[in-house]
């Protein structure tokens, strides 16, 4: 008889007893094969295999995962090629705060990452494309002490990092601590090229603006954890997380006008200096009840804040001061979460769970702007302070049922309500808003095991995407120079509604034994009230804002192969093809904004004696995307080749050498605007560099 189907839950102490129901773990090689709910678990060893500096770099090789931005520089993580909030990012099962950067989490501090292709009721259903759950270090070893030091070299800059881990345990108590300290320097040159042609194709404007962004980021990450085993089998766990960062960046632009007129500030320098603080604390109590039932309760609190200054110094064509823009800003978001789950087995083949999730987040932003003329005299400014409350209440129920020896079923229902209220400090300010949304989200997942142990999967779910607060507040964020249709200001829309989606997922998984796997999966999404960016002109100023724009369809297919051919040779490969269509946008190329149409990965690992070598090739397609009949974008594809070598000197010491982005492919993206007067295009071209990283790891 097969074990009860299991669904995701918050991580618990490894010393505590683990009932057979409702748990996702990467401990067993056949975990994916035996789970009713579909997910991919990436272990700590897999994350660290190629010595990546960021989590985004480590995850880009997984099926269906794409990374935005320039090769070798990290970026936003997306599933099914869908960015812009369609992918839910969670830390220890809780959605991350607005503005949270995955670069804040060092791979060394992560125990595993769960890639959930279809939603479950226990987690937030704001996961149209899927969810990525990052689980911090929790495994405890007796009297463990380890230290690793690394240095990375890219484009003439050096990034050192130091990581320490320690843990210990007794009969009733255990603790662990992971800490990482980094100093990252960067030099990122790029060039903007502006071109305008009239209806006859004649060139009327051509500007070339080389720019260079340089800076430094110092960061400290701490991930402590304490576990207590209480009387009666109860457990109490405290998990903390802290990330402290200081960023100091400078950007210089020097414009050359070849045809037409110059911009307002042909030469300009901007400086951004900020301190980031992210603190998080979670207490989890697990209480065992009679009959195998279990009650889990969690109380959490977090703060995410930034304090910084921005200075823009504009100069004329001769390099003389022409204007200055100064901003002092300090957004802060504090949140409190209370959640609980009651789990109860019903016989040997059935389990139910009921739970709740309460969250209150308070966001404040202090933003003072000042404008100065060429003589340093203040000519204007504004105070854009505001406060917003975001309350979330969710109730859920889920039912797991091993119907037969081969067939298992998961049913879930979640009701989630969001209330957002924002007020600016100024009386009768236009930034005030009150919005509410409420979504019922049913979900179904099923698994059927064939006679040869292969697995068929089918899932149906309703998910949604709530608009972030930044997109709701009708405040305008202005560009400091060269406002035009391809470089507009931005503002929010208080009338923005959540996007609702029905989704269907299906998969066939062929297990060959010894960890080998071949799989094919497909998905469909139908999205209602899809959010599109609309460009318009307001008193001579170009502005873009989000609007709900009808419906969209998304579909795709994913292929995956994991082939350990021998005890020393492993091969892996995956391919994902994504399509979408926005009904309200004329074709062709009326895809969802920023969607990645295709990703492909191939990797190899070879081991002999104390040495392991390997590498991977990553490809992300791109292409034109039409935002409206007048606006469209295009970008270059990404190709990244990464290699590594790992030498184990002894049982406690190993040396890792990794090289990434060896192809050094240049990146480019272009924005087009077409109207009755002609065509305007802005192209950004960015060269890239390879990175070499050397890491020494030692168990003390």
C-alpha positions, -999 to 999 in steps of 0.1 A, spaced: 0 0 0 13 34 -9 16 61 18 -9 89 23 -6 118 -2 13 147 12 8 185 7 32 213 15 35 227 50 59 250 69 92 234 77 95 219 112 124 207 133 142 177 119 142 161 153 105 162 156 84 132 146 70 136 110 35 121 106 29 107 71 4 133 60 8 168 46 46 173 43 69 182 14 105 171 18 134 166 -5 149 139 17 138 109 -4 148 105 -40 113 93 -49 96 122 -31 84 138 -63 71 105 -76 50 98 -45 35 132 -40 -1 140 -50 7 177 -53 31 185 -80 63 203 -71 101 202 -78 123 203 -47 158 218 -52 182 207 -24 210 228 -9 235 207 -27 219 214 -61 218 251 -53 255 252 -44 267 228 -72 280 254 -96 291 281 -70 265 307 -80 266 341 -63 228 346 -64 197 325 -61 185 336 -95 217 322 -111 211 289 -94 174 286 -104 178 296 -140 187 260 -150 154 245 -138 125 237 -162 102 266 -169 123 292 -149 135 323 -166 155 353 -154 149 389 -166 177 413 -172 212 412 -186 232 379 -187 254 374 -157 238 402 -136 208 383 -120 173 396 -123 136 388 -115 127 351 -114 96 340 -134 78 307 -140 62 299 -174 79 330 -187 55 353 -168 70 381 -148 52 412 -133 39 394 -102 24 363 -118 49 342 -100 45 341 -62 78 343 -42 76 330 -6 101 328 22 94 299 46 58 297 32 50 335 36 48 359 6 77 383 6 72 420 11 70 446 -17 104 456 -29 120 424 -16 151 414 -36 161 378 -40 197 390 -40 193 395 -3 193 358 3 227 341 -1 224 305 -15 245 293 15 217 302 39 190 282 20 181 246 28 159 240 -2 136 256 -28 102 243 -37 89 250 -72 51 246 -71 36 245 -106 0 244 -93 -15 260 -63 -26 244 -30 -51 259 -6 -26 261 23 -5 288 5 -15 321 -10 -33 317 -43 -16 347 -58 3 324 -81 -11 324 -116 22 311 -131 32 291 -100 50 296 -67 86 295 -55 90 288 -18 125 294 -3 132 274 29 160 288 51 185 265 67 169 242 93 188 210 93 208 205 125 239 185 129 256 179 163 286 201 169 288 214 133 312 242 125 319 252 89 335 282 72 337 291 35 355 320 19 351 331 -17 362 357 -41 346 366 -75 361 386 -103 340 403 -130 348 432 -153 378 442 -133 358 443 -100 362 419 -70 335 406 -48 347 388 -16 323 367 6 325 349 39 300 324 52 299 307 86 276 280 98 273 263 132 248 241 149 244 217 178 218 197 195 209 179 227 179 156 236 154 185 238 172 215 222 190 223 190 201 254 172 217 265 140 231 298 126 241 307 91 258 340 84 271 355 51 291 387 46 297 401 12 311 432 -5 301 435 -41 315 460 -66 301 466 -101 310 484 -133 281 482 -158 286 503 -190 257 505 -215 246 528 -243 212 543 -252 206 552 -288 175 573 -297 163 575 -332 132 592 -348 120 590 -384 91 607 -402 65 589 -422 88 589 -453 116 572 -433 138 603 -432 160 605 -400 150 635 -379 167 627 -346 197 606 -336 213 606 -302 239 583 -287 244 583 -249 271 561 -234 265 555 -197 283 538 -169 268 526 -136 293 519 -109 289 511 -73 293 490 -42 270 469 -21 279 457 14 256 430 29 253 409 60 228 380 61 219 361 93 196 330 95 194 317 131 170 289 142 162 273 176 142 242 182 127 228 214 112 194 219 84 198 245 65 173 266 40 150 248 58 153 215 51 190 210 77 212 193 85 249 194 106 265 167 119 300 163 133 311 129 149 344 123 162 362 93 181 394 89 196 412 59 214 444 62 226 462 30 243 494 21 242 505 -16 262 533 -31 257 536 -68 266 563 -94 255 567 -130 271 590 -155 256 598 -190 272 617 -218 250 624 -248 261 630 -283 235 645 -307 242 635 -343 209 647 -358 182 670 -344 183 687 -310 198 677 -277 179 667 -245 175 691 -216 205 677 -198 229 662 -224 254 654 -196 242 642 -162 254 624 -131 231 607 -106 240 592 -71 220 568 -51 230 560 -15 207 539 7 206 515 37 183 485 36 172 466 66 151 434 65 142 416 97 120 387 102 110 365 132 87 335 132 76 313 161 60 280 152 43 257 177 32 221 168 8 204 192 1 167 188 -35 156 195 -52 123 200 -60 101 170 -30 114 151 -44 149 147 -20 179 149 -24 216 155 2 240 141 2 277 150 26 304 138 31 340 148 54 361 127 66 397 124 88 415 99 101 448 89 115 459 55 128 494 53 150 517 33 165 551 40 184 569 12 191 599 -9 191 604 -46 208 633 -64 205 641 -101 229 667 -114 221 679 -149 246 697 -172 243 714 -205 263 705 -237 293 724 -224 293 705 -191 281 735 -170 255 729 -142 219 733 -156 197 719 -128 196 695 -99 170 671 -84 173 659 -48 152 632 -32 151 620 4 130 589 8 124 563 34 98 536 27 91 512 56 68 482 56 60 464 89 38 433 90 24 409 115 12 374 106 -9 348 126 -17 315 110 -28 281 121 -36 247 106 -55 217 121 -47 184 105 -67 152 111 -63 118 95 -95 100 86 -87 63 85 -55 51 68 -62 67 34 -78 101 42 -66 133 57 -82 167 61 -68 201 71 -84 234 81 -66 266 86 -65 304 87 -40 331 77 -42 367 90 -18 394 79 -16 431 85 10 452 67 16 489 73 36 507 47 49 543 52 68 564 27 86 596 35 95 612 3 108 648 0 118 662 -35 135 694 -43 143 710 -76 171 735 -81 182 757 -111 216 762 -125 225 786 -98 215 763 -70 183 782 -62 153 760 -52 126 763 -78 101 737 -66 95 705 -49 70 683 -32 62 662 -2 49 628 -11 45 612 23 18 586 27 7 556 48 -11 525 36 -26 495 54 -30 462 37 -50 436 55 -53 400 44 -77 373 58 -77 338 44 -95 307 54 -88 273 38 -97 237 38 -80 208 20 -88 171 17 -63 145 7 -75 110 -3 -57 79 -14 -86 67 -34 -70 34 -45 -36 19 -45 -27 38 -77 -49 69 -75 -47 98 -51 -67 131 -50 -62 165 -34 -90 190 -30 -86 224 -17 -107 256 -12 -93 289 -1 -111 322 5 -88 353 6 -98 389 12 -75 419 7 -83 454 20 -60 483 11 -63 518 25 -39 546 17 -38 582 29 -13 610 20 -3 635 46 -17 664 27 -54 671 31 -76 660 1 -45 646 -17 -53 626 -48 -32 597 -35 -60 585 -11 -76 552 -20 -97 524 -5 -99 491 -23 -111 456 -14 -110 423 -32 -122 389 -23 -115 357 -42 -127 321 -38 -100 297 -50 -108 261 -55 -80 237 -64 -78 200 -75 -48 179 -80 -47 142 -88 -20 115 -94 -24 81 -111 4 56 -109 7 32 -139 17 -4 -136 53 5 -145 54 31 -117 51 60 -142 29 89 -130 1 108 -147 -9 141 -131 -39 165 -136 -45 197 -117 -72 224 -119 -71 257 -100 -83 292 -97 -57 318 -89 -54 355 -90 -29 384 -91 -36 414 -68 -22 447 -79 7 458 -58 3 490 -38 28 509 -60 5 503 -90 -26 515 -71 -14 548 -56 -20 575 -83 13 592 -77 36 602 -106 72 592 -106 90 614 -131 121 609 -152 148 635 -146 157 639 -183 143 634 -218 106 625 -213 92 611 -245 70 582 -256 99 557 -252 110 571 -218 77 582 -200 69 590 -164 50 564 -144 20 566 -122 -5 542 -105 -42 536 -110 -65 533 -80 -92 516 -101 -70 487 -109 -87 453 -102 -72 419 -94 -66 395 -123 -84 362 -120 -73 331 -137 -85 295 -142 -56 270 -148 -52 235 -160 -20 215 -156 -12 180 -168 20 159 -167 34 125 -175 65 114 -156 85 84 -166 108 71 -138 138 49 -149 152 41 -115 183 54 -98 170 90 -99 165 90 -136 135 109 -149 118 118 -182 87 141 -180 65 162 -202 40 187 -188 16 212 -202 -5 240 -189 -33 264 -198 -43 297 -182 -73 319 -190 -68 353 -173 -96 378 -168 -90 416 -163 -54 412 -174 -33 443 -166 -16 461 -194 5 493 -195 -12 522 -213 8 551 -227 -8 586 -229 1 623 -230 -9 646 -202 -3 683 -207 27 676 -230 42 650 -206 42 613 -216 30 590 -189 24 553 -186 0 536 -161 -15 502 -156 -51 494 -167 -73 463 -168 -76 453 -204 -99 424 -210 -88 388 -211 -57 368 -220 -48 332 -228 -16 315 -218 -4 280 -227 29 261 -227 47 228 -226 77 217 -206 101 188 -212 126 175 -186 153 148 -185 175 138 -156 198 109 -166 224 96 -142 240 74 -169 267 59 -146 279 63 -111 302 91 -123 283 107 -151 250 127 -149 232 144 -177 202 168 -174 182 189 -199 149 207 -201 130 227 -226 99 250 -221 79 267 -248 53 294 -238 26 312 -257 2 339 -248 -24 362 -264 -40 394 -251 -74 397 -267 -76 435 -266 -43 440 -283 -40 437 -321 -16 410 -334 8 399 -343 31 396 -312 2 405 -288 18 384 -260 17 393 -223 43 419 -215 78 406 -207 68 370 -213 98 347 -222 87 325 -251 113 297 -247 139 285 -223 163 256 -227 190 241 -205 216 213 -209 240 202 -181 266 176 -173 284 165 -142 314 141 -141 330 127 -110 361 107 -105 380 102 -73 380 135 -53 373 157 -83 339 167 -99 336 189 -130 306 200 -149 288 228 -166 255 240 -181 243 259 -211 212 282 -206 192 297 -234 163 322 -232 145 333 -263 131 368 -267 115 388 -295 89 415 -302 60 421 -278 31 445 -289 17 465 -260 -8 484 -281 -13 494 -317 14 521 -312 38 506 -286 59 475 -288 92 462 -274 119 437 -285 149 422 -268 179 400 -277 180 363 -266 202 352 -237 229 325 -239 249 317 -208 276 290 -204 287 282 -169 313 256 -158 327 245 -124 352 222 -108 350 208 -72 380 192 -55 375 175 -22 409 176 -5 397 155 25 365 148 44 364 184 58 379 205 30 369 213 -5 378 238 -31 353 250 -58 361 270 -89 333 283 -110 332 304 -142 299 319 -154 287 337 -185 317 326 -205 300 335 -239 299 371 -228 269 378 -251 259 415 -254 224 423 -245 200 447 -261 164 459 -258 144 483 -279 112 504 -273 92 516 -303 64 542 -306 46 546 -339 20 573 -347 9 595 -376 41 615 -374 65 585 -378 85 561 -356 105 567 -325 129 541 -311 151 538 -280 177 510 -280 198 500 -249 229 480 -257 248 464 -228 281 444 -230 285 416 -205 315 400 -188 324 366 -175 327 359 -138 353 337 -121 346 326 -85 368 306 -62 354 292 -29 372 274 -1 349 254 22 362 239 55 344 219 83 360 229 116 
